[in-house]
């Protein structure tokens, strides 16, 4: 049936139908449906509607409208001290903003009405810096915020006759201006991702093409996987755009960037898995169609199983509560699903059309064809010695000294995994951005000249019910609190009070996040001290720090749910495919060990060589889902070869040949996949750098340690037990094999 399916997909006539069908489908979808990039949402929420900080923000917006909104902080700075001319420029800018308000502009402090001596009091103690807050509506689109920032820049440039936004912040001879705060950070982050999309796509395509050319030295073969990936992307992009347009899913720039890398990396792997089988069959079969059918029969199960493993692992992210994880699920899983279909339909059709010429100039031929070709040239035919292949030597080592291989592999991976216990995590948004990013430079100026917490104050709201608790005093006693501003009553309830809490540390740091539950406890204690009933239900905390604290809580929850779920799903798939509990357990176990080792080595490199103090809190889950799924891809492909061969030869010989035959393609596939993820490490966004580096390391470990050494060595040691509980009759080892 499988060979008949190959004939239907890539037969003498049907191969053209398959190709035309893909072209028509891709063209129609591209014409009638929007591209996914057109439906990106740069400010999609990550927290659930019932998260404490979300509830608090809504309460603040409803009950304290004057304090609501997203602030842009215009940071005026001169290293040698702000001059009267600088203060005059600040006044002119303020006057323009009030006379001609920007889109969605809210409250602006009337600095233009103050004389210069009064305005100087708003500057820092050393007189070098002044922070001007400009508020915008809560739901203002990022594009509008960006337009507003550009307008502010234009106003200041026109009024000054210069461009202080291009002046270095440490230039003592000139005025520098930066826009920071939540608005500046949001706009800069969006620009980073938008700029990264095109460069990421170009770099990924180039690196895949170059590696394919270097590995296979065939220009046609290098292009075939890229054609498959290109069509898969052409189909996936409008489907995702349509789903986003219907409101079924939400997509953001980060998800699309990583999806592109995943599609090219994993997609190329699936194409190579099929191409390698076709190449082997062409050395055994003179009829290309017969070779194609046999390669389809041998490869289709492993490719489908590998793809299904990745799809299920990624779709498990739908169980996440944190929005960024949930938004990854559908784009990633759909792209792999479409790519899997392309690798089993479009790629066979292309290979059927081009035939042996796909591998030009190193065309695979049968032994008889090579003999005839050598005879025509008047040269003797020399049969290749498979034993001289490096992968064959690895196979011999694995079956000859399995204990040595297992122990050494586990020791190496275990030592690297031990470094993962030293990892420190951060949810600091700014630490993920380049140091020369304008909003980060503005924040650094605020931190040096003012209290760091001024960048993003924490808002504590409490229902006092007519009592007079010493809330400000209690809140001020919490560690890291610099000061608490005077309370503001609600517009319609004088007993509902809002307190601005300013920390003496970076409000985006982990230490700042730890103050959120402490502030809640302090406010509860103050209310309980004056006999307010159910005090824990009458305190709300909002602000960027509270949002990040809730993000950490949801991330910890998702880790505890998704990691076991992914492991469970993959175990079920492996059990269904291999029908062996033993093999399922050690295949899962080896990949988990590899993942821990990748985290450890990744942290070692990031911390000791790249100066990273902490990695982003989302990295472990991202890396886990990808590495556990993609790592099993390689295991499945190799173990499938061993499982098939043990039916016609002794198990040790099957292991040796399985390692030898799959060695080349898995090594090349692993190098390509690792290289595509490494492209992320070239971007100026730390979360992608960290994710790309750790994932690339994990892929390389699976490629060069787990797949060629650890898994086949364990299979050798277990022997018949590797198939338990299935009852299999193994062919007896020959004397020669036993000696080996």
ABEGO torsion letter per residue (X at the ends): XAAAAAAAAABAAAAAAAAAAAAAAAAAAAAABBBAAAABBAABBABBAABAAAAAAAAAAAABAAABEBBBBBBBBBAAEBBAAAAAAAAAAAAAAAABBBBGBBBBBBAAABBAAAAAAABBAAGABBBBBBBBBAABBAAAAAAAAAAAAAAAAAAAGBBAAABBAABAABBBBBBBEAAAAAAAAAAAAAAAAAAAAAAAAAAAAAAAAAAAGBAAAAAAAAAAAAAAAAAAAAAAAAAAAAGABBBBAAAAAAAAAAAAAAAAAAAAAAAAAAAAAAAABABAAAAAAAAAAAAAAAAAAAAAAAAAAAAAAAABABAAAAAAAAAAAAAAAAAAAAAAAAAAAAAAAAEAAAAOABBBBBAAAAAAAAAAAGBBBBBBBAAABAAAAAAAAAAABAAAAAAAAAAAAAAAAAAAAABBBBABAAAABBAABAAAAAAAAAAAABBAAAABBBBBBBBAGGBBBBAAAAAAABBGBABBBBBBBBAABAABBBBBBBBABBAABAAAAAAAAAAAAAAAAAAAAAGBBGAAAABBBBEAAAAAAAAAAAAAAAAAAAAAAAAAAAAAAAAAAAGBAAAAAAAAAAAAAAAAAAAAAAAAAAAAAAGBABBBAAAAAAAAAAAAAAAAAAAAAAAAAAAAAAAABBAAAAAAAAAAAAAAAAAAAAAAAAAAAAAAAABABAAAAAAAAAAAAAAAAAAAAAAAAAAAAAAAAAEAAAAOABBBBBBBBBAAAAAX
